[in-house]
């Protein structure tokens, strides 16, 4: 057993001890991006000038003997659906190519105030709609453990960059598993916070009642540090509540003896044998740490996938109505009327998956079908939320697979892309309920690809689930963590 030392903590110590300057560190990462990004396709925009300017500021502070914050000077990345003032933000869609926001997302303002060094913007499924990153107009991000496999989606670029050691950490967004699933595929840690804990202001919307920004990192300690930095109340987001408790980082390393950990039988149905074996192993690890395992059930979870796709697509059809060629973004070259201009702009600007979801969402909201689909899905959402609330009266946390399988091969479901939706089976219930969950590595399959364990808790229980994740990581790190051959090694 050995504690996993966080990349952020390690780099912070090197900067404070002046073993390396922030400029040297930043150039080291930029050089590795230059070497590796051609294969990984993690970054779609490299912000070298911005990164080096920030690094210079940090070096000046260190030269004066000033203290630096935990994230100060640490090279990182943002998913390309998080707004950055004056820096192109495309959502990896042709319809937003060339779009430069005139404001920052709140999360970027928080990190920028700590002099976080942004290396660039990273790849994603177009408008965060996808499970493999292959719907990106730039082509998909590759898995840093084997580039014949996908990095996952939609935050595939962030996970590829962090897993491939060409960013120390990054921020992604999670609508139905888009942080946890790629983190699982790439063998790293991803946190989907409680809905409202992290401001969504400046996150380009997919499904507003489900979207949540969160960190993707190498270790649980890194995740806690980043979460604490971005989980502040924001008056610009009407759903924002902040983290509603003290910082999570100091609560790591607390004993979990006596913790009640639930395992739902519904989560263990329809998953691969190696995935099931890894979860069983995790159960035994937790038992050895003094936790109590409770086998239980939540029947409503089996409806989560259809509920999610009805609600998410309905909200997407509304949110993406603004991309019409009039206000900003791509505009078709030839047209004879405003109606034709809007139709051609949207037909040419959106990819196939985005169109599929807009059409489905418009259909379930249309007259005659609203009650049959959308209203029924909202009722089932209430049942799922109620079921989780009742479960957490007898369990402190729930453990489950993050994904029913390991990373898919590139183009595996090209002939039937809806097969990719099954990768969301274990993650979407958390978004429907608005509760937090973290994915941590829990094994490596025979094909060499990582396996992730999901730890789920009630609303605003991030200190509890991150501590449970830290305990598991510490107990198993040497046997389940796989190092990518790419990028910076420090």
Phi, psi and omega in degrees: 000129176215137181294136177280114180282126183293142177299317181299313180298318181298314181291322177300317179296320180295322179291314182296319180280359179060033173285338177207144176276159179296324178296316178297318180297315181297317178295326177299313178294317180298321177296319179291325175298316179301323181284319193260335190292335176300325178274316186279330183054037181283318183264139173250349179206118180259123186256064186300314184297314178300317181298314183289328176296315179295318179301320178298318178300317180295318179298323178295320177296315181296322180296331179273001180078018181279150177287149175240150180289163183304326182262001185290127179080005182271122181292129186214181181216160177238139171299143189280027167243012178254120190294135178228118185304119176078358180245129185309133179227106192253346191055020181053041178234140177302330185290343179244011178301131180088354181285125177241111181300157178255016178206163177263148165296148181302321181297323179289325175300318178300312183288322179297325179294339176263011182058042172294139183266103181277115181282333181166183178255141189248160188295153176202163168299143183309124183053029178065023181254095179159168184238005185228352186076003184278353177273359177298141177288350178263004187085158188281153171285146183260156180285128184289352177267338177191112186286001170281352181246156180282157175278346183100176182207166005273345183277045184295324181294317178297314182294321177296318181293314181288314178296330180268010174062032174245020166198142179286327176197172177204168174250132174239185173232149186229110179256325178215017182134010191288353168261311188290319183296308178294329175298319178296313180299326185260003174072036180229191186252135178221131182247125167261107183288170172305140177300123181100348180287327180239132183300139175262002181298123181092356172274122180291121196287140166252291178228105194296332181274358183238331184299141173206133176276144177200170183273149171236122189217178177279324185225165180295320179300318177298318179300315180299317180299315182289317178302315180299328182284333186251351186267067178244149176300139181228112180295344180282349178243114185294343179262001185287137174232348187074185186279346174060021175201179180290166178306146184280330187305316180294343182273351176296152179081004174288146180297143175249018177299127181089354178297137179265117183246121182268147171233119181272133181294332180296327179287339184264008179259134175078023178249159181294154182300318181292327178293313180299319180295322179293322178292320177299319177297319178298321178301316180293324177299314180295323175300318181293339178270002175098007180278157178256128181265130179240115176279125185213190187210150173218087187305327183296340181299332182294344177266359189299318184296308177297323177300314181299311185291331174291310184291316182296317181290324177298315180291324178296319181298327177283311183296326184270004176294340183285345182271088189236003180085357182263313188276311179195169178086196185297145175221132181298153185280321188236130179196156182250349180207165178298319180299314179295322180299314180294317180297313181291321178300313183287324178294319182277329187276326180269146174277175187298318183293319179296317178299317180302316183286325176297316180296317178297316181296320178295321180297312185288345177263356187281159180302134180094341181239347182304309182293323184289329185242295187297310182296319179295321178295321178295322177296317179292327176301317178299321179293321178294317179298316179297319180298317177297318179301319179291322178298319184284359170282339179242350178235144174281318178217168174238138172249147184201165170297148172284316181225146181290349183214172173275180184307140178280154173287151178305131177070013186302320182248029183303324181284340180215077187298339179292344174299331179296337182298335182293341177292344181271001189307317186267349185260327187296330179302326181295317179292321178300320182275346179075021184258166183271154175205147179233140175255131177231149178299138179223011178166173177228128182285170181299333179277005177087003182265143184293158176237140182247146174251133180257131177243120189244140179223173177290172182307136177060031177259027181307319177301322182290311184289326179288325176293318177297322178292319179298317180298317179294314180302316181295323182285338189234358192309313185297333186262341186243347183269127182246130182269132177285148179284353185269162163077198187285132175239114181234000000 
